[in-house]
C-alpha cells in the first residue's frame, strides 16, 4: 500500500468480519509513528448535525492500517487528534 492521504476511502473489516468503508479525516505523526483518524463513509454522507464516530488507526512502514493495541497509546493519540480537530 502507498502513503495514506487525507480524504482517501478504505474498506476495513470489523470484529464481525463485516466490511465497512472509512474515510481518512486527519493524519499525524507521534514519536516517528504515523496515525490516521477515520470515520465511516456512511456516517459522513448523512447530513446530520449529530456527532460522528471517529476511530484512530496506526499506519505501518508499508502504509497498512492496524488497530492501536494499548490504552496508553490510544490515550496519547486521542489527545493529539483532539488538539488538531479543535483547531479546525
C-alpha positions in Angstrom: 0.0 0.0 0.0 1.2 3.5 -0.7 1.3 6.5 1.6 -2.1 7.3 3.1 -3.7 10.6 2.3 -6.4 12.6 3.9 -9.7 12.1 2.0 -8.8 8.5 1.0 -11.5 5.9 1.4 -10.6 2.4 2.5 -12.6 -0.8 3.2 -11.9 -2.4 6.5 -13.4 -5.4 8.3 -14.9 -5.1 11.8 -14.8 -7.6 14.6 -17.7 -9.5 12.9 -15.8 -9.6 9.5 -18.3 -7.2 8.0 -16.7 -4.7 5.6 -17.1 -1.0 6.2 -15.9 1.9 4.2 -13.9 4.5 6.2 -12.6 7.9 5.1 -9.3 9.4 6.4 -10.1 12.7 8.2 -6.7 13.6 9.5 -3.2 12.3 9.9 -0.4 13.0 12.4 3.0 11.6 13.5 3.8 10.9 17.1 7.3 9.7 18.1 8.0 8.6 14.5 4.8 6.6 14.1 2.0 7.7 11.7 -1.6 7.6 12.8 -4.9 8.4 11.0 -8.3 9.4 12.2 -11.1 7.8 10.2 -14.9 7.7 10.2 -17.4 5.6 8.4 -18.3 7.0 5.0 -22.0 6.3 5.6 -21.9 8.5 8.7 -20.1 11.3 6.9 -22.6 11.3 4.0 -25.6 11.8 6.2 -26.5 15.4 6.6 -26.9 15.4 10.4 -25.7 17.7 13.0 -25.0 14.9 15.4 -21.7 13.5 16.4 -19.9 11.1 14.2 -17.7 8.2 15.4 -14.0 8.7 14.8 -11.5 5.9 15.1 -7.7 6.0 15.3 -5.5 3.6 13.4 -1.8 3.1 13.2 0.0 3.2 9.8 3.0 0.9 9.4 6.0 1.4 7.2 4.2 -0.2 4.2 1.2 2.1 4.7 -1.1 -0.7 6.1 -3.6 0.2 8.8 -3.8 -1.6 12.1 -5.6 -1.1 15.4 -4.0 0.6 18.3 -3.2 -2.1 20.9 -2.5 -0.4 24.2 -4.7 2.0 26.3 -1.7 4.3 26.8 -1.0 4.6 23.1 -4.7 5.2 22.4 -4.9 8.0 25.0 -1.8 9.7 23.6 -3.1 9.6 20.0 -6.6 10.6 21.0 -5.4 13.7 22.9 -3.2 14.7 19.9 -6.0 14.4 17.4 -8.4 16.3 19.8 -6.0 19.2 19.6 -5.9 19.1 15.8 -9.6 18.7 15.4 -10.4 21.6 17.8 -8.2 23.9 15.7 -10.3 23.2 12.6 
